[in-house]
Amino acid sequence: MKFKKAMAAVLTVVMTAGLTACGGSEAASSGSADEVVSIRVWGAEEDQTLLSELISGFEAQYPDVNFDIQLGVESESTAKDTILTDVEAAADVFAFASDQIYDLVNAGALAKLDDYEEAYVKYAGKSIADVKAANSESSVEAATVDDMFYAFPMAGDNSYFLFYDSSVISEEQAQSWDTMLDAAQAAGKKVGMTLSSGWYNAAFFYGAGFTTDLNADQTTAIDWNGTSPEGYTGVQVVQSILDITAHPAFMSIADGDSSNQIASGSLCAVVSGSWDAGAAQKAFGDGYAATKLPTYTLGDEQIQMKSAFGYKFIGVNDYSEYIGWAALLAEYLTNEESQITRFEARQIGPTNLNAVATDEVQSNYAIAAVIAQSEFGVIQKVGGKYWDPAATFGEMLAQGSLNKNDEAGIQAALDSLVQGVTAAIE
């Protein structure tokens, strides 16, 4: 829906509903307050109870509006694929992972939130600029494409870090792969990480200064088969990874299987994210701890791993009939109070600066670790052709298919990776 039509829709509904804004202004009623404002919301299955409660809170703020807000299940990880099958039939408000924003914008599925500044100030009592200022700078950056703000930041823990058992590995040993693996071996334990995923294995390359980026035609730019600005070669990074995978205490974990491996009791440390905090806490007991990713040895130096850092957003469908109300609801579901409620209910890390600063968030091991890791995070910008070649390459690393001393073979594998990742979109 185009801006003028959308704005007309929201203003008409507001004027006819007798809406009292948060800022205290009251719109006049024209006798049509019985009009039904229908909004569909999609969220993750595990968020349904929480979203239902938050939606009730939103409706209570506007008692004179006749809402029909329907809640459906759609994972943030699959939102893009479902939405792009039929954008106009998709939900008005939906949660999605930040790495999907480019495809959603290119498909015209996301409303430009900046376009609703005037109505937003009038009926929400705050500006879009206020919303941006309330959240972390990097989350706002990730929600912005070509200087336009397309989504409200909802969660800031969509990344990975290190869980470890402090009864086996000291805080100091957890800072480096070398010392951590040796400590694990001495205790008869393992350190686990998923390598068969371009989300995880990129951390070694990002740490050494290599990059990925998204081209205008939605293909991926990647330089892993060359030399980074810091002077490291991709071959050297691979050799460092092979040193880690060759260690007796290293365990390669299949993508999505980390919680099962943690529960097995064989691990004393694992690279994962907040979604595995409960499993790690149960497995490690009193020794449960978390910290940023470790460094790894590259030549004579220790290189800090830099994680692919992402966020979870709530966006508004640009085809929504009641797009203004949808935008107000989306912001409500992601405001400071809602982010604190989400943390209390599900231990989801906030992006709202005030929420982040609370004692409860700061004292949470997993959230504190992801906040520490954010200093070494990279917003991963890649196209759809990136994932399969990166996963295949990671599996080669995990299975020992590459020989550390065969530099030509490693270079050929990197060249093949880059060729697959940069392939034109069919």
C-alpha positions in Angstrom: 0.0 0.0 0.0 1.4 3.4 -1.0 2.0 6.1 1.6 -0.9 8.4 0.9 -3.4 5.6 0.9 -2.0 4.1 4.1 -1.8 7.4 5.9 -5.4 8.1 4.9 -6.4 4.8 6.3 -4.8 5.3 9.7 -6.0 8.9 10.0 -9.6 7.9 9.1 -9.7 5.2 11.6 -8.1 7.3 14.3 -10.5 10.2 13.7 -13.6 7.9 13.6 -12.5 5.9 16.7 -12.2 8.7 19.2 -8.6 7.7 20.0 -6.8 9.2 22.9 -3.1 9.3 22.3 -0.4 8.4 24.7 0.7 12.0 24.5 -2.6 13.3 25.8 -4.2 14.6 22.6 -7.7 13.4 21.7 -9.0 12.9 18.2 -12.5 13.9 17.4 -15.1 11.2 16.8 -17.3 11.3 13.7 -19.6 8.5 14.8 -17.9 5.5 13.2 -16.2 4.2 16.3 -17.7 0.7 15.6 -15.4 0.1 12.6 -13.3 -3.0 13.2 -9.5 -2.6 13.0 -8.3 -6.0 11.8 -4.6 -6.8 12.3 -2.9 -10.1 11.9 0.3 -10.8 13.9 2.8 -13.6 13.3 5.3 -14.6 16.0 7.3 -17.6 17.1 5.5 -20.6 18.6 7.3 -20.1 21.9 6.2 -16.5 22.0 2.5 -17.0 21.6 1.5 -16.7 25.3 3.7 -13.6 25.7 2.5 -12.0 22.5 -1.1 -12.6 23.6 -0.5 -10.8 26.9 1.3 -7.9 25.2 -1.5 -7.5 22.6 -4.1 -7.3 25.4 -2.0 -4.5 26.9 -2.0 -2.6 23.6 -5.7 -2.9 23.2 -6.3 -1.6 26.7 -4.5 1.6 25.8 -7.1 2.3 23.1 -10.5 1.3 24.7 -12.5 3.3 22.1 -11.1 1.3 19.2 -12.8 -1.9 18.1 -9.7 -4.2 17.5 -9.7 -7.6 15.9 -6.1 -8.7 16.4 -5.4 -12.3 15.4 -2.3 -14.1 16.4 -0.6 -16.7 14.3 2.5 -18.9 14.5 5.6 -18.2 12.3 9.2 -18.6 13.3 11.5 -15.6 12.9 13.9 -17.9 11.0 11.3 -18.8 8.3 9.3 -15.6 8.2 10.9 -14.3 5.0 10.3 -17.5 3.0 6.6 -17.6 4.1 6.0 -13.9 3.5 7.6 -13.9 0.1 5.3 -16.6 -1.2 2.5 -14.0 -1.1 3.4 -10.7 0.4 -0.2 -9.3 0.2 -1.6 -12.3 2.1 1.0 -12.2 4.8 0.4 -10.9 8.3 0.2 -7.2 9.0 2.8 -7.4 11.8 5.5 -10.1 11.9 8.8 -11.0 13.7 11.8 -11.8 11.6 15.6 -12.3 11.9 17.7 -9.3 10.8 19.5 -11.1 8.0 16.2 -11.3 6.1 15.7 -7.5 5.9 17.2 -7.0 2.5 15.1 -9.6 0.8 12.0 -8.3 2.5 12.7 -4.7 1.5 13.5 -5.7 -2.1 10.1 -7.5 -2.2 8.3 -4.5 -1.0 7.1 -6.4 2.1 8.2 -3.8 4.7 6.7 -0.4 5.3 9.0 2.5 5.5 8.4 3.5 9.1 9.9 7.0 8.7 6.9 7.8 6.4 4.6 7.7 9.4 6.4 10.2 11.6 3.6 12.8 11.7 0.9 10.3 12.7 3.2 8.5 15.0 4.0 11.6 17.0 0.4 12.6 17.2 -1.1 9.3 18.3 1.9 7.6 20.1 3.3 10.6 21.8 6.8 9.9 20.5 8.7 10.1 17.3 10.5 7.5 15.2 13.6 9.3 16.1 12.8 8.6 19.8 12.4 4.9 19.0 15.8 4.8 17.3 17.5 6.7 20.2 16.0 4.3 22.7 17.7 1.2 21.1 21.3 0.3 20.5 22.9 2.0 17.6 23.9 -1.3 15.9 20.3 -2.6 16.1 19.0 0.5 14.5 21.7 0.3 11.8 20.7 -3.3 11.1 17.0 -2.1 10.7 18.0 0.6 8.3 18.4 0.1 4.5 19.3 3.0 2.2 18.8 5.5 5.1 15.2 4.3 5.7 14.0 2.6 8.9 12.1 -0.6 8.2 11.7 -2.5 11.4 11.5 -2.1 15.2 14.3 -3.9 17.1 12.9 -6.6 19.4 15.8 -8.7 20.6 19.6 -8.2 20.7 20.9 -11.7 21.5 20.7 -13.3 18.0 24.4 -14.2 18.1 26.7 -16.7 19.7 29.3 -16.8 22.4 30.9 -19.3 24.8 29.2 -21.3 27.5 31.7 -23.1 29.8 31.9 -25.1 33.0 34.0 -23.1 35.4 34.8 -26.2 37.5 36.7 -27.5 34.5 37.9 -24.4 32.6 38.9 -21.2 34.4 37.8 -17.8 33.3 41.3 -17.2 32.0 41.5 -20.5 30.1 38.2 -19.7 28.4 39.7 -16.7 26.7 41.7 -18.8 24.2 41.1 -21.9 22.2 44.6 -23.2 23.0 44.3 -23.1 26.8 40.6 -24.1 26.7 41.2 -27.3 24.7 44.1 -28.3 26.8 42.1 -27.9 30.0 39.2 -29.9 28.5 41.5 -32.7 27.4 43.0 -32.9 30.9 39.5 -33.3 32.3 38.5 -35.9 29.7 35.9 -33.5 28.3 35.2 -31.8 24.9 34.7 -28.3 23.6 32.0 -28.1 20.9 31.3 -25.8 18.0 29.2 -26.0 14.8 31.4 -25.6 11.7 29.0 -26.7 9.1 27.3 -23.3 9.0 28.3 -20.1 7.4 26.9 -18.3 10.4 29.4 -19.9 12.8 32.5 -20.6 10.7 32.6 -17.0 9.5 33.7 -15.9 13.0 37.3 -17.1 12.3 37.4 -15.1 9.0 35.7 -12.0 10.4 38.2 -12.0 13.2 41.1 -11.9 10.8 39.6 -9.0 8.9 37.9 -10.8 6.0 34.4 -9.7 5.0 31.1 -10.6 3.3 28.8 -8.0 1.8 25.7 -7.8 -0.2 25.8 -6.4 -3.8 23.1 -4.3 -5.4 22.0 -7.4 -7.4 21.7 -9.4 -4.2 24.8 -11.5 -4.9 27.4 -11.8 -2.2 30.8 -10.3 -2.1 33.4 -12.4 -0.2 37.2 -12.2 0.0 38.0 -15.3 2.0 40.2 -16.8 -0.7 42.5 -13.7 -0.7 44.3 -11.5 1.8 42.6 -9.4 4.5 43.5 -5.8 5.1 45.3 -7.0 8.2 47.6 -9.0 5.9 46.4 -12.5 6.8 45.5 -15.0 4.0 42.5 -17.2 3.9 44.8 -20.2 3.8 46.3 -19.2 7.1 42.9 -18.9 8.7 42.0 -22.4 7.5 45.2 -23.8 8.8 44.4 -22.3 12.2 40.9 -23.8 12.2 42.5 -27.2 11.3 44.7 -26.9 14.3 41.6 -26.6 16.5 39.7 -29.4 14.8 42.7 -31.7 15.1 42.8 -31.3 18.8 41.6 -34.4 20.7 39.3 -32.3 22.8 37.4 -30.6 19.9 33.9 -31.8 19.0 32.2 -30.7 15.8 28.5 -30.3 16.4 25.9 -30.6 13.7 23.9 -27.5 13.0 21.0 -27.4 15.4 22.3 -30.2 17.6 24.1 -28.2 20.3 21.4 -28.6 23.0 21.5 -32.4 22.7 25.3 -32.5 22.9 25.3 -30.2 25.9 22.8 -32.5 27.6 25.0 -35.5 26.9 27.4 -34.4 29.6 30.5 -34.8 27.3 31.1 -31.1 26.9 32.7 -28.6 29.3 32.4 -25.7 26.8 30.4 -24.9 23.7 30.0 -22.1 21.2 26.3 -21.4 21.1 23.7 -18.7 21.9 21.1 -17.7 24.5 18.7 -20.4 23.2 21.0 -23.0 24.8 21.3 -21.2 28.2 18.9 -23.5 30.0 20.6 -26.6 28.7 24.1 -25.3 29.6 23.0 -24.2 33.1 21.5 -27.6 33.7 24.5 -29.5 32.4 27.2 -27.4 34.1 25.4 -26.8 37.4 27.2 -24.6 39.8 30.0 -24.2 37.2 27.7 -22.6 34.7 29.4 -19.5 33.1 29.5 -17.7 29.8 31.8 -15.2 28.1 32.7 -13.8 24.7 34.2 -16.0 22.0 37.8 -17.1 22.6 40.8 -16.0 20.6 42.6 -18.4 18.2 46.3 -18.6 17.2 47.1 -17.2 13.7 50.8 -17.3 13.1 52.3 -15.8 16.2 49.2 -13.8 17.2 46.0 -14.3 19.1 43.0 -13.3 16.9 39.7 -12.4 18.5 36.8 -14.3 16.9 34.1 -12.0 15.6 30.6 -13.5 15.6 28.0 -13.0 13.0 25.8 -10.7 15.1 22.1 -10.4 14.4 18.9 -9.1 15.8 15.3 -10.0 15.8 12.9 -7.4 14.5 9.2 -6.8 14.2 8.1 -5.3 10.9 5.0 -4.0 9.3 3.6 -5.3 6.0 3.4 -2.4 3.5 0.2 -3.9 2.2 -1.6 -3.8 5.5 -5.0 -2.2 5.4 -4.6 -0.5 8.8 -0.9 0.2 8.4 -0.8 3.0 10.9 -2.3 0.9 13.6 0.0 -2.0 12.7 3.0 0.3 13.1 1.7 1.4 16.5 1.2 -2.2 17.6 4.7 -3.2 16.3 6.3 -0.5 18.3 4.4 -1.4 21.4 5.5 -5.0 21.1 9.1 -3.8 21.1 9.1 -0.9 23.5 11.1 -0.8 26.7 8.4 -2.3 28.9 7.7 -5.1 26.4 11.4 -5.9 26.0 11.7 -6.1 29.8 8.6 -8.4 29.9 10.1 -10.5 27.1 13.4 -10.9 29.1 11.6 -11.8 32.3 9.4 -14.4 30.5 11.9 -15.9 28.1 15.4 -14.5 29.0 15.5 -12.8 25.6 18.2 -10.1 25.4 16.9 -6.6 24.8 18.1 -3.9 22.4 16.4 -1.1 24.4 19.2 0.7 26.2 17.2 1.2 29.5 16.2 -2.5 29.5 19.8 -3.5 28.9 21.0 -1.4 31.8 18.7 -3.1 34.4 20.3 -5.2 37.1 18.4 -8.3 36.1 19.7 -8.2 32.5 23.3 -7.3 33.6 23.4 -10.2 36.0 22.3 -12.8 33.5 25.3 -14.8 32.4 24.1 -15.4 28.8 22.9 -11.9 28.2 26.1 -10.4 29.7 28.1 -12.7 27.4 26.2 -11.6 24.3 26.6 -8.0 25.3 30.3 -8.5 25.7 30.4 -10.3 22.3 28.6 -7.4 20.6 31.9 -5.5 20.8 33.3 -8.1 18.5 30.2 -8.6 16.4 29.7 -8.3 12.6 26.4 -7.6 11.0 26.5 -10.4 8.4 25.3 -9.3 5.0 25.0 -12.1 2.6 22.8 -13.3 -0.2 20.9 -16.6 -0.6 23.8 -18.2 -2.5 26.1 -17.9 0.5 24.6 -20.6 2.8 25.1 -23.9 1.0 28.7 -23.4 -0.1 29.6 -22.1 3.3 28.0 -25.1 5.0 29.8 -27.5 2.7 33.1 -25.8 3.3 32.5 -25.9 7.0 31.8 -29.6 6.8 35.2 -30.1 5.1 36.8 -28.3 8.0 34.9 -30.4 10.6 35.6 -33.7 8.9 39.3 -33.1 8.3 39.0 -33.3 4.5 41.7 -30.6 4.2 45.3 -31.1 5.0 47.0 -28.3 6.9 50.2 -28.7 5.0 48.5 -28.7 1.6 48.3 -25.0 0.9 47.4 -25.5 -2.7 44.5 -27.8 -1.7 43.2 -25.3 0.9 43.4 -22.5 -1.7 41.5 -24.5 -4.2 38.8 -25.2 -1.6 38.6 -21.5 -0.8 38.3 -20.6 -4.4 35.5 -23.1 -4.9 33.7 -21.6 -1.8 34.0 -18.1 -3.2 32.9 -19.2 -6.7 29.7 -20.8 -5.2 28.9 -17.9 -2.9 29.3 -15.2 -5.6 27.3 -17.1 -8.2 24.6 -15.1 -10.0 21.0 -15.4 -8.8 19.0 -17.5 -11.2 
